[in-house]
Structure formats: C-alpha cells, structure tokens
C-alpha cells in the first residue's frame, strides 16, 4: 500500500461522516432543532479541510494513473516525452497533497511529531554530526518545538514534537556539508515517519472469514461442527488458518492474533523499504554548506553567519 492509498484509507471514515452530515443538516426535522443543527454544522466544518484535501488527492491519483496508462499505450516518441513530463508533474502534485494531508492529520490528532535521522558519512564526520544536532536543537527551540536525541551506533535520531515539527524535519532533509580547508565532511539528514509501534487496525469489511471442519483424530462427533477458521485479509491477501483448538471461538481468537502479527511484520517491512527510499533521495541534495574557515553558511535562500546559525539564529 503506497502513501496515497494509506491516506485515503485513513480518511475514508472522515469522508463518510462528512457526507452523512451534509444530508443530515438539510433534513427538516433536524433544522427544526436549532441547537442540534448548529452542532452538526460545526462538526461538518471541522472535517471540511481534511475532506477537501482528500478529494484533491483522489483526483490527482486518478489523473496520474490515467496518464500512466496513456504513456504505456503511446507509440509516438514526441507524445511519450510530453506524457512523461506531465506524469512527473502530477506525481509531484500528488506527493505535495500527501504531505499536506499528513500534516493536517497529525495536527488534528494531537501533538505534531517528526523524526530526523542524521548519518555521518565516515568516522571523521561524527564530530560534525554532533555539531549539527546541537544546531538543529537550538533552531527547534526558537520555534518552541521540543527535541529529544537518541544516539545509535551509526546514526543519531532527533525526535521533534510541537507545531511545525514535520515542516522543520523536511526543511533540514538532505546533505549537510562541512568544509574545512580543502576537506569536506558530510552528514545526511532524512525526515522519517514516527514508528507506529506495531499498531494494526482491523475492520470487518477487510476480512473474509470461512468456517470448515477440523481435520482431527476422528470419533462419533467428527465433522458435526465447523470449528476450524480461515481468515483472509482482503487488502493484502494474507491468509491464516487455525484448527488446533476445540471451539470455533478459540480458533478465531488465535487466527486473529496470528494475522495481526503477520500484518505488523508486513507493516515494518514496508516502512523499512519506504525509509530506504527516503534516505537515497536525501543523499542526492545538498541542503546546507558550512564553511568553517570563512565563518559562513549557505542555503538555497541565502548566506548566514556561521556562529549565529549554529546557535539557531538564522538572520541573513
């Protein structure tokens, strides 16, 4: 499941509730109860920004898929070039809509959180990684964003929490280059999604449950009751079967536990693959260059004083 599909699934109930509220607030019996009507209107308004972004994401996804199909069928080289450019533009727009919807959901679900992974490229860059950690912590503090640092063997993780945390992590994603004389030391920063700690949301509509007779040891009551359970998770196609217990209820419980473990494993695998892709992308762009000898810092938006910059004060 890609990011678009995940977000659409995550916001499906929001869209369903919004549609239901649209119908309810036009019903005469509800309009007659002004207090209740105003409550429903306020609830609808609270969902409107999420639903609006969701609709845009749906439209962009359809456009991109249609363009992809057209590109696959096109024979003319000139048209293929134009379609490839259009596809790239649509993909960028879709990714932008995903980022905006993700940030909105984070803000609505409570405190916004983000993770920035810092990886020094070589042992000699480790000291500059520490410098960068201190610099980013100071910068986050100026935005009233809390920071926690966790050092691993080959990387450092910065956990940000507070309004604007995600934007800050995205802003710093890329290669940070420290130049001392003729030598350059680099640290790659990658904004990662916070881990979901093995949380799996199972809904009945995503499951197909089949009952069948246990293949037990036999006896006079054999095949009288269907106690074995087969559960198919429709979105992923994962199938689990349990027939070891004596009752249908116990078999279902064990099968559900097994299914959740398999889904958690799949979720972790997909997240690892997504993180690897983010790391590769981050490593291709220099986001900031620190000239240690001349006491200057350059970014795409201009030059800064190094001493001020390292203390989180970004005044040009």
N, C-alpha and C positions, 0 to 999 in steps of 0.2 A: 504494500500500500504506500503510494507516494504521499508527499506533503499535502497536495491539493485534496486527494481522496480522504486523508486523515482529518483535515479541517472541515470538509463537507460533512463527514460522518459525525464529527464532534459538534457541529452546529445544526444538525438535522432537527433536533427537538426544538431548538430556538425558532427555526423557520415554521415548524408545525404549530407551535404555540402562537406565533405571530399571526399566522393565517386564521387560526381559531379566534383570536382576539378581534381581528378585522371583521369577522362575521358577527361576533357577539355584540360589538359596540353599535351595530346598526339594527339590532333586534328591538322592536318597540317596547317589550316588557322590561328590557334592561335600561333603555333610555329613560323609562319612567322612574327608575330608581337612580336618581342623580348621583348620589354618593357612590354607589357601586359602579356606575358607568364611568365616573371620573377615575376610580381606582383602576379599572380595566384599561382606560386610555393611557394612564401613566405607565402601566406595565408594558403596553404596546410601544410607547415611546422609548422605554428603556431597552427594548430589543431591536429598535429600528436600525441603529448603526451596525450591529452585527449582521442583521438580515440583509442590509444594503450591500455590505462588503461581500457577503456570501453569494448574493445574486451576481455581483460583478465577477467573482471567482468562477462561478458556474459558466457564465457567458464566455469568459476568456478561455476556460478549459475546452469548451465546445469549439470555439474558433481555432484554437491551436490544434486540436485533433482533426478538424476538417482540413486545415492547411497541411497537416502531416500526411493525410490520406491523398490529398491532391498532389502533393510533391512526389509521393511514391508512384502515382499513376502518370505523371507528366513525362513526356518524351522530349519536348523542346528544351534545349540547353539554356536559352535565354530566360524562358519562363521558370525553369528549375532554379536558376540563380535568384530571380525575384522572389519566388516562393520561399527559398531558404532564408532570405533576408527578412521576409515577413514572419516566418516561423521563429526566428531568433528574437524579433521584436515582441512577438506575442508571448514567448517564453519569459522574457524579461518582465513584461507587464504582469504575467501570472505569478511569478516569484515575488514581485513587489506587493501584489494583492495578498499573497500568503503571509508575507512579513507583517503587513498592516493588520490583518485579521488575527494573527497570532498575538501581536502586541495588545490588541484590543481585548482579546480573551483573557490574557494574563492580567491586565489591569482590572477587568471586571471580576475575575475570580479571586482577587485579593492582591497581596503584595507582588509587584513585578520582580521576577528573578532572572538572572542570566549567569552563565559560566564562561570565563575566558581562560583558555589553555595557553600557557607560554612554554615554548620549547626552545632552549638554546641550541644553536647549530654548532656543536663542538664544545669540548670542555672549557676552552678559553672564553667562551661566550657566557658561561654560567654567572660570572660576576655582573655582567651587563643585564642578565635576566633579573637578578636581584634589584638592580637599579631601576629597571622598567617596572617591576612590581611596586616598588615604593612610589614611583612617579604616578602610576595609574591609581594607586590607593589615595594619594593626595588629590588627584584630579576628581575622583569619585566623591571625595569628602566635600569638595566645593559645590557639588550638586546634591548634597545630602543623601548620597547613596552609600549604604553600608557595605563593607568589604570584609571578606574572610579569606585567608590564604591557606592553601594546603600544598605542601611540598611532596612531590613524588620523586622516584628515583631519577627519571629523565625529563621531568616537566614540573611546572608549578600551576596550580589551579587557583584562579581568583573567582570567588563567589560574590556576585553583586546582588543587592536587594534594595528596592526602592523605585520610585517613579523615574523612568528613563534608563533603568538598568540595561535593558535589552539594546536600546539605541547606543549606549556607551560601548557595550561589548562589540557591537557591529562596527562602530566607528574606529575601533582600535584593531580590528581584524586585518591581518596582513603581516608583512615582514617589517620589523623594526631594525634598522641598520645603524650600528655604532661605528663611526670611522675615527681611528686614532692613527695619525700619520698616514702611512700608505696601507694600513691594515684595516680590514672591515670585519666586524663581528656581528652576527645576525641572530635575532630571536624571532621566531614565528608565532604570532598570536592568532588563535582561532576561537571564534564565538561558538559555543556548543549549547545545545538544549539541555536543561537540567534533567537528570535521570529520573524516571518515573517510579523507581523502587519496586518494580515487579507488579505494578497495579494493572489489572486486566478487567475491563468492563464487558461482561457477557450479557447479552439481551436475548430473549426468547426467539425473536424473529431471525437471529443469526444462527440458530441451532436447528438441526433436524434430528429427532430422537426416534430410533427404531427399537422395538422390542422383539426378542426372539427367544426360543427355547434354549436353555443351558445344555451344553454337551457334557452332562455329568456322568456319574457312575451307573445310573440306571435304577430300577426298582419299580414298584407298582404305581408310583405317582409321577414317573418321568414324563416330561412334555405336557403335563396337565396345566402348568402355569408358566407364562413367559416372564422369566426373571432376569435374563441377560439383557444388557443395554448396549446399544451402539449410538454414539453421539457424533454427528458431523458438524463441524464449524464451517458454515457455508462461505463466509468471506475468504477463508484461507484454504479450505478443502481438507483440513486436518481431521482425521477420524480416530476416535478412541473407542475401545470395546472393553467391557468388564462383565464377567460371568462367574467370578470366584465366590461371591457372597451368596447367601441363601435367599435374600429378599431383593426384590426389584429396587426398593428404596436405597439399600446399601450399595448395590451395584451402580446406581445412578450417582450416588454421592462420590464414590471412588472414581468413576469415569469423569465426573466434573473436575475433581482435583487433578487428575492426570491431564485433562485438557488445558486447565489453567497453567500448569507447569510448562506444557508444550508451547502455549501462546506466549508466555513470559520469555522462554528461550528464543522464540522467533522474533519477538519484540526487541530483545537485546541484540540479536544478530543484525536486524535491520538498522538499529540505532548505531551500531559499530560501523556498518557499511556507510551510513549517511555521514558519520563523523569523519571517516577516512576521506570521503569525497570533499568535505569542507576543508580538511587540512591541506589537501592537494591544491584546492583553489586558493586558499590563503597564501600558500607558498609562492604564488606567481605574481603577487603585487607588493611593491614596497610602499607601505603606508606612511612611514616616517623615517627620516635620516637625522642622526645625531652627530654633529661634527664636534668632537671633543676638543680639538686643538683651537678652533676658532670660536668656541662657545656659542654655536648657533644650532638651531633645529629647523628643518624644512619639512613641510607637509604640502599637500596639494593646494591648501588655502593660504599659504604664505610662509614667512620666516618668523622664528621666535628666539628669544634669549634662552640659552640652554639652562642657566641656573634657575631662572623663573619657571621655565617649563617643567623641570624635574620636581619642582615643589607644587605642581598642579595649577600654576597660574599661567594661563595661556593668553597673554596680551602681546599683540604684534607691535 
